[in-house]
Amino acid sequence: MPKRMFYKACRLAALVLALGLLVGCSREVLYNKLDEQQANEVIAALLNNGIDADKRPAERGDGWQVVLDRHDMPAAVAVLRDQGLPHQSIDNIGQVFKKDGFVSSPLEDKQRFIYAREQQLGHTLRQFDGVVDAYVYLSIPDKSPIDDKPPGGSASVVIITRPNAGIEGRAPDIKAAVMNGTEGLTDASRVTVQFFQRTPTELPQAASNTGLLRSELTSLAMIGLAVLVLLLAGVVLWRNRGALLGGRPRSLARSGVSHER
């Protein structure tokens, strides 16, 4: 192979490598500091809708990041909004109500208790078929110092459903789940349940396939790069076949002949 063609092949390999690195580094963070379950749910929803996404450890080991191509951001946000993802973790109560001192006040302890119970109940209601998201708001009055009976509380439940989910008839089951999980809440009439439907966002067909198309192009580029590297390695081995077989290189042989003359 002439030197000129060899140098052109080297430049082409460098260009393909740069393009491959550029494609691989063009992914941006959609969500940060998710737990692994949240990240897996988000990625599964995006992949099911034709959007290529992946997860990687967040900086300093603080949870997980969900990354994808920046051009897929609008479609990804719409898909996750329709499915109510990522679900709020029930383990972040310490981030919402941070302790400023060593001893918490009774009011702070009560707020933490109510918040944790609301998150747990919402997580339970999201397991119902057809439920996209669920929010529970509890009102628990303070216990009377002169009455041993538990305070009579109330609850408001908001259920976001998929279109035509048909779970309005399960309002008694939802009320029972909330009452069983709330101490002192025994009157079903003090639990209100409201249902709302979330209309899916219509995504263009072309936009929904761009993520997988870019992933395929990236794979093809990396395969092409690997083939080109193998070809270049073969050319280098061919040019130095004499030295590899135990003989003298071509340049040294020519210099020896000229010296004898």
Buried (B, 14 or more C-beta within 10 A) or exposed (E): EEEEEBEEBEEEBEEBBEBBEEBEEBBEEBBEBBBEEBBBBBBEBBBEBBBBBBBEEBEEEEBBBBBBBEEBEEBBEBBBEBBBBBBBBBEEBEEEBEEEEEEBEEEBEEBBBBBBBBBEBBBBBBEBEBBBBBBBBBEBEEEEEEEEEBBEBBBBBBBBBBEEBEBEEBBEEBBEBBBEBBEBBEEEEBBEBEBEEBEEEEBEEEBBBBBEEBBEEBEEBBEBBEEBEEEBEEBEEEBEEBEEEEEEBEEEEEEEEEEEE
